[in-house]
Every structure is written in C-alpha cells, then in structure tokens.
Amino acid sequence: MAGNYYAALATTLNFPDICGWIVDPTVVSKARYIAWFDRYVAHHYVHCIGPDHERTVFLSGTDCYALRCAFLHEGREEITEQQAH
C-alpha cells in the first residue's frame, strides 16, 4: 500500500460531483453534489444513538460539499468558513 491518503480523499470527495453529473448534467454542481450524496450515501452516516435512540446525522450532503470545497480548493479540513448552506 502506498499510503497516499490525500489522493484517496480527493478522489472520494470528487465522486459525488462525477456521479451527480452523470445523473443530471443540467443541474449546477453544488445542487447535484448535495442531492446525489443525500440520495446514495448519506444513509450510511445516520445512526440512532443514546438511550432515546435519537436519530443523528453525522455527515450530510451539505457538510460533505463544504468539506470537498475546503479540501480541494484550500487544502484544509476546516469547513466552518464554507458557505455550503
């Protein structure tokens, strides 16, 4: 294993862009990214936790899009300054 984790992360963060474009190239990038992620991936990041089994979303399409923008455009993992909403 080469351990090229940054390249793996960059590729992974690009998948919703590529797949979303294949599904509907007429929609703008941000909207199709978020929609594709929420439809096909987000359910893996939703869990019921705690004694009340409260439904908790650990990663949404909007959050992933913000991470994509921060990482690919700025090389950062900090998303608080991203305007993904």
Backbone torsions as a table, in degrees:
resi	resn	phi	psi	omega
1	MET	NA	133.6	-177.6
2	ALA	-79.5	-23.3	179.6
3	GLY	72.0	27.3	-179.2
4	ASN	-85.9	72.4	-172.7
5	TYR	-69.0	-33.7	179.5
6	TYR	-65.9	-40.8	177.4
7	ALA	-66.7	-39.3	178.2
8	ALA	-64.2	-42.0	178.8
9	LEU	-66.2	-43.7	178.8
10	ALA	-60.5	-43.4	179.0
11	THR	-64.0	-45.1	-179.9
12	THR	-62.0	-42.2	179.8
13	LEU	-69.0	-18.8	177.6
14	ASN	-86.1	-20.8	-177.5
15	PHE	-53.0	-48.9	179.6
16	PRO	-60.6	-32.6	175.5
17	ASP	-62.6	-50.2	-177.2
18	ILE	-66.5	-49.2	-178.3
19	CYS	-66.7	-39.3	177.5
20	GLY	-62.5	-38.1	178.2
21	TRP	-66.1	-38.8	178.1
22	ILE	-63.7	-41.2	-179.7
23	VAL	-67.4	-45.5	-178.1
24	ASP	-154.3	91.1	-178.3
25	PRO	-71.1	-6.8	-179.1
26	THR	-84.7	-15.5	-179.3
27	VAL	-86.8	143.9	179.7
28	VAL	-64.4	154.4	-171.8
29	SER	-52.7	-51.4	-176.7
30	LYS	-59.2	-48.8	-177.8
31	ALA	-64.4	-42.3	-178.2
32	ARG	-71.7	-34.4	176.9
33	TYR	-59.3	-54.1	-177.3
34	ILE	-62.3	-44.7	-179.2
35	ALA	-63.1	-44.5	-178.9
36	TRP	-65.1	-45.4	179.9
37	PHE	-60.6	-48.5	-178.3
38	ASP	-62.7	-33.3	-178.8
39	ARG	-77.0	-41.6	-170.4
40	TYR	-108.2	-18.2	-172.4
41	VAL	-122.8	-36.9	-169.7
42	ALA	-54.4	-34.2	-177.7
43	HIS	-60.1	-20.9	177.0
44	HIS	-74.5	-14.9	-176.9
45	TYR	-113.7	21.7	176.3
46	VAL	-119.5	125.1	-178.8
47	HIS	-140.6	151.8	173.9
48	CYS	-92.8	123.1	-175.8
49	ILE	-129.9	163.8	176.9
50	GLY	80.9	174.3	-177.9
51	PRO	-65.8	-25.2	178.9
52	ASP	-93.4	2.7	-179.0
53	HIS	52.6	47.7	-179.7
54	GLU	-70.0	130.1	179.4
55	ARG	-68.7	122.2	-177.2
56	THR	-125.3	128.8	177.6
57	VAL	-96.1	116.6	-178.7
58	PHE	-90.1	-25.8	178.2
59	LEU	-153.5	117.5	178.9
60	SER	-103.1	171.0	176.2
61	GLY	-60.8	-39.5	178.7
62	THR	-64.6	-43.5	178.3
63	ASP	-64.8	-42.1	-179.7
64	CYS	-65.9	-38.9	177.3
65	TYR	-63.2	-41.2	177.2
66	ALA	-62.9	-41.4	177.1
67	LEU	-63.9	-42.7	177.3
68	ARG	-57.6	-47.7	-178.8
69	CYS	-64.4	-45.4	-179.9
70	ALA	-62.9	-46.1	-175.8
71	PHE	-72.6	-47.9	-174.5
72	LEU	-77.1	-31.0	-177.0
73	HIS	-95.7	-27.2	-175.6
74	GLU	-124.5	-8.6	-179.1
75	GLY	70.5	26.2	-177.8
76	ARG	-120.4	162.6	174.9
77	GLU	-105.9	-6.1	-178.5
78	GLU	-78.5	122.7	-175.8
79	ILE	-111.3	1.1	-175.4
80	THR	-64.0	-24.8	-179.9
81	GLU	-93.1	-1.4	179.7
82	GLN	-78.8	142.0	-180.0
83	GLN	-101.8	62.1	-175.9
84	ALA	-85.7	-12.3	-178.1
85	HIS	-82.7	NA	NA
